[in-house]
C-alpha cells in the first residue's frame, strides 16, 4: 500500500470516527431535551445515533464523558448571554434591564432542555456538569449589582430574579410577557437596593 493510500485511509477513518462521535453526542442532546438526563439510557442513545452500545462506550467510556460532550455541544449551539458586555452600561437600571432581557430570551429558547435538567438535578452527573452554571450566575450577579446599595438583599434579589426557575414561574407558568417579567424583577431589585447616588 502506498503512503498516499494509507494517508487517505487514516484520514477517512478519522473522519468516520468524528462523524460517529458527533451523531452519538447529538443523540444524547436530543434525549436530554426530550426525556431528560435521568431517563436517557445508553441503549436509547445508541438506537437514536444508529450505532451499537459498544460503539457508544468506545467513544464515551463513562456516563460523565458522554454528559460532558453533550453539555459542551449544547452550549456551543445555545450560548449563554455574555454578561461581560453589560459592564459597559453605566446606568444600573439599564444594565439590569439589558441583562434580564438577554437572559429571559435565552430561557425562552432553551426552556425544554432546562426544565428537564433542573428536574433531574438529583442525578450526580447532572450536578457536576451544572457547576459552571453556578459560576456563570455568580458573575452575572456581580456585574448587575454594580451601582446598587444594600448588598445582602440585593444579591438575594438578583440571584432570584436571574434564575431559570423565576423566569419559568413568571413567564411560562404565570402568563406574563417577557417585558412584564423584567418589570417585576426590576421592581424587586429596586426595592432590595436602590441605586447608589
Secondary structure, DSSP 8 states (H G I E B T S, - for coil): --HHHHHHHHHHHHHHHHHHHHHHHHHHHHHHHHT-GGG--HHHHHHHHTS-HHHHHHH-SSHHHHHHHHHHHHHHHS----GGGGGG--SHHHHHHHHHHHHHHHHHHHHHHHHHHHHTTTSHHHHHHHHHHHHHHHHHHHHHHTTBS-HHHHHHHHHHHTSHHHHIIIIIIT---HHHHHHHHHHHHHHH--B--
